[in-house]
Amino acid sequence: MGRKNKQNPFAAKKRQKKEQLASGTDRRTEPYEEIKRDNEKFEKYYRLQNICSDAAEWQQFSVTIRENLPSAFRVTGFKHEAKALLNIIKTELFAEYIRGVAELRGTPADQVERPLCLPWYPGGLAHQLHLTRKDIRRSEPLYRLHNFLINETNAGAISRQEAVSMIPPIVLDVKPTDKVLDMCAAPGSKTAQLIEALHAEPEKFKIPPGFVLANDVDNNRCYMLVHQAKRLNSPCFLVTNHDSAYFPNLMNSEANGVKAVMKFNKILCDVPCSGDGTLRKNPDIWLKWNLAQAYNLHGIQYRIIRRGAEMLEVGGRLVYSTCSLNPIENEAVIQRIVSEYQGALEIVDALHLLPGLKCKPGLTEWKLASKEVDEVYSNFKEVPDKYHTIIRPNMFPLPKDQMANLGLEKCIRILPHFQDTGGFFVAVLCKKRQFPFEINDVKHLFPKKAEVEVAPKSSENIQIDEGKLIPWGPQRKRRRLHGYKEDPYVFFEENDHDWKEMREFFDLDCSLNYRCLLTRCVTEKKKNVYYCSELIRDLVLLNEDSIKIINTGVKAFARCENRHTDYPFRLAQEGLQTTNAFMGPKRRVEINKDDLILLLKCTDPTKPPSTTLLQESTQERCQQLSVGSCIIKYTDQRFTLNVVGWRGTSSLRAYVDKNETMHIMRLLGVNPSEFEINKYEKAREEALKTAEKSLEELPADETKCFGEDAQTEISTNI
């Protein structure tokens, strides 16, 4: 079949680059022009909305929103070493931060302001730096800070995230037992927070009873989401690819084995928006800001929150959030959903979960305007006929007597000048009763199922029945799945020979459900074995035909065929926080600090450390172990570390990557600088080599004119 009008975007971009080079108009060679941070329509519209109390506050808001956004990060709180890492950050990292900033700005160290601990983030785990992303990325005095942030992020120990973006997961108040849906999840920073909250009680639950289902409509962004969330290695996590506004009803199994419609305890609707609250981070929005975006998005935002409210169980909590300042995308959407289903949803005051946060209440009055903000409308009667398809009656505020009962003032509206952040809007809703049209019973989910099984197979019948079987909303067309075709999810069956050997070799507890082990290919010789929670397994098996599942499970075992071992699988570091809880003492080696440092410093896999270099107690334990994968355990007063190891015939090595190695070395008090790269120093060395090489390639008579002094000068300048 022909491609019709489809074009390959990568090929088109390549052609465009060739044309630019041929015409001599390659923009990469042109100097970058600073964006003019001004937009008359933006200023006129938000003055109209009275988002600031007075002229003085407006001036403060206007100045702040034109400044660059400070960077922020948070520590992954559920990990054993979180407190130790936080202590290192407050001492060693902040000392390096102050030294680097002082050098960068040419000011005394005692005049450099320390990073701000965000008062409203639980446990004091989040900090905001008085530096922008550009400052950190492009300043040589700060290269150690930059390396730390990248390394610890890749190791899953911290997450770099805009400060106000951390608020919606906090007010969602997720517990380990909750069934959580993130409807518009990509790129995944908020999803990571939800997973952290799910794993907040590791001492109580080996595997949390709840789960996080993260969805996004964009197939490519789903893989970005997988990459972000995989750093936390949760077996209670599922990624799907679907339009959130028409998300299908999912099925699950009740405790008695009966199939039922899935209802979620907690739902996050961080919906697509115009994003003018991110002007400090994305200054290009100044160039293209207009009201048409907000008007176009209002309907999409409403459909997403409406679908979320349908899937929420009675008593459950839904958080609606945007990074927009516009009441059309914020209060107007909340007003519409709450007023249309009177009594079913209630706005909840959640400020007690955010102590120290400075914010304003939600607006109860706002006005609409034309695209150019040259005409202002207080009600729908004032709107010209030509705008009736763009501006709708439900975008206007309700009369004051009706508005008083909605509670819009309980919404959270954050402006940039309050605490040097971006702009944000958050509303917390609680479901009081079911919607009249929502589906809550499996027999209503597929009303024509019995007829389909009996009916003769014909193209006509199939087309009609497929339309009727779609279990969500008014949609009748069968949805086309875009993007890559996913590999199947093949779960272990009873008496699987790999499971029997695995259980015996690794001394696995019988409480580890083998039915939750899976592979991603149909083959007898399994390559990687993943593990997911029982609820996730149930969701996959019951719903893989109704929704596109992108990824689930955490890698627990990997094939590692070695001629010296009888068992072909090794433990995977990614899944160790799960498998470790179910393993007995048979394949464990407890070592001291010096031994662990020795193992971590060995970066050449072909030359693992000999057991003779280890402490006597470690040598004795290694002699008791057969060749193969094992867990290396280190304990001190502050934390316990477990890493995957390999017992060789005469050696012991740690199976951890570079980021994990640097993370552990830092925790042990060892300077990880030997693993760090100074990209500026490296660039100078490469430039010097290039210059020397170009001199060598010159004819002998030409090099004479340079002389030794000139060559020395080249080296010095580079």
Buried (B, 14 or more C-beta within 10 A) or exposed (E): EEEEEEEEEEEEEEEEEEEBEEEEEEEEEEEEEEEEBEBEBBBBBBBBBEBBEEEEBBEBBBEBBBBBBBBBBBBBBBBBBBBBBBEBBBEBBBEBBBBBBBBBEEEEEEEBEBBBBBEBBBEEBBBBBBBBBEBBBEBBBBBBBBBBBBBBBBBBBBBBBBBBBBBBBBBBBBBBEBBBBBBBBBEBBBBBBBBBBBBBEBEEBBBBBBBBBBBBBBBEBBBBBBEBBBBBBBBBBBBBBBBBBBBBBBBBBEEEEEBBBBBBBBBBBBBBBBBBBBBBBBBEBBEEBBBEBBBEBBBBBBBBBBBBBBBBBEEBBBBBBBBBBBBBBBBBBBBBBBBEBEEBBBBBBBBEBBEEBEBBBBBBEBBBBBBEBEEEBEEBEEBEEEBEEBBBEBBBBBEEEEBEEBBBBBBBBBBBBBBBBBBBBBBBBBBEEBBEEBBBEBEEBBEEEEEBEEBEEEEEEEEBBEEBBBBBBEBEEEBEEEEEEBEEBBBBEEEBEBBEBBBEBBEBEEEBBBBBBBBBEEEEEBEBBBBBBBBBBBBBBBBBEBBBBBBBBBBBBBEBEBEEBEBBBBBBBBBBBBBBBBBEEBBBBBBBEEBBBBBBBBEEEEEBBEBEBBBEEBBEBBEEBEBBBBBBBBBEEEBEBBBBBBBBEEBBBBBBEEBBBBBBBBBBEBEBEEBBEBEEEEEBEEBBEEBBEEBEEEEEEEBEEEEEEEBEEBEEEB
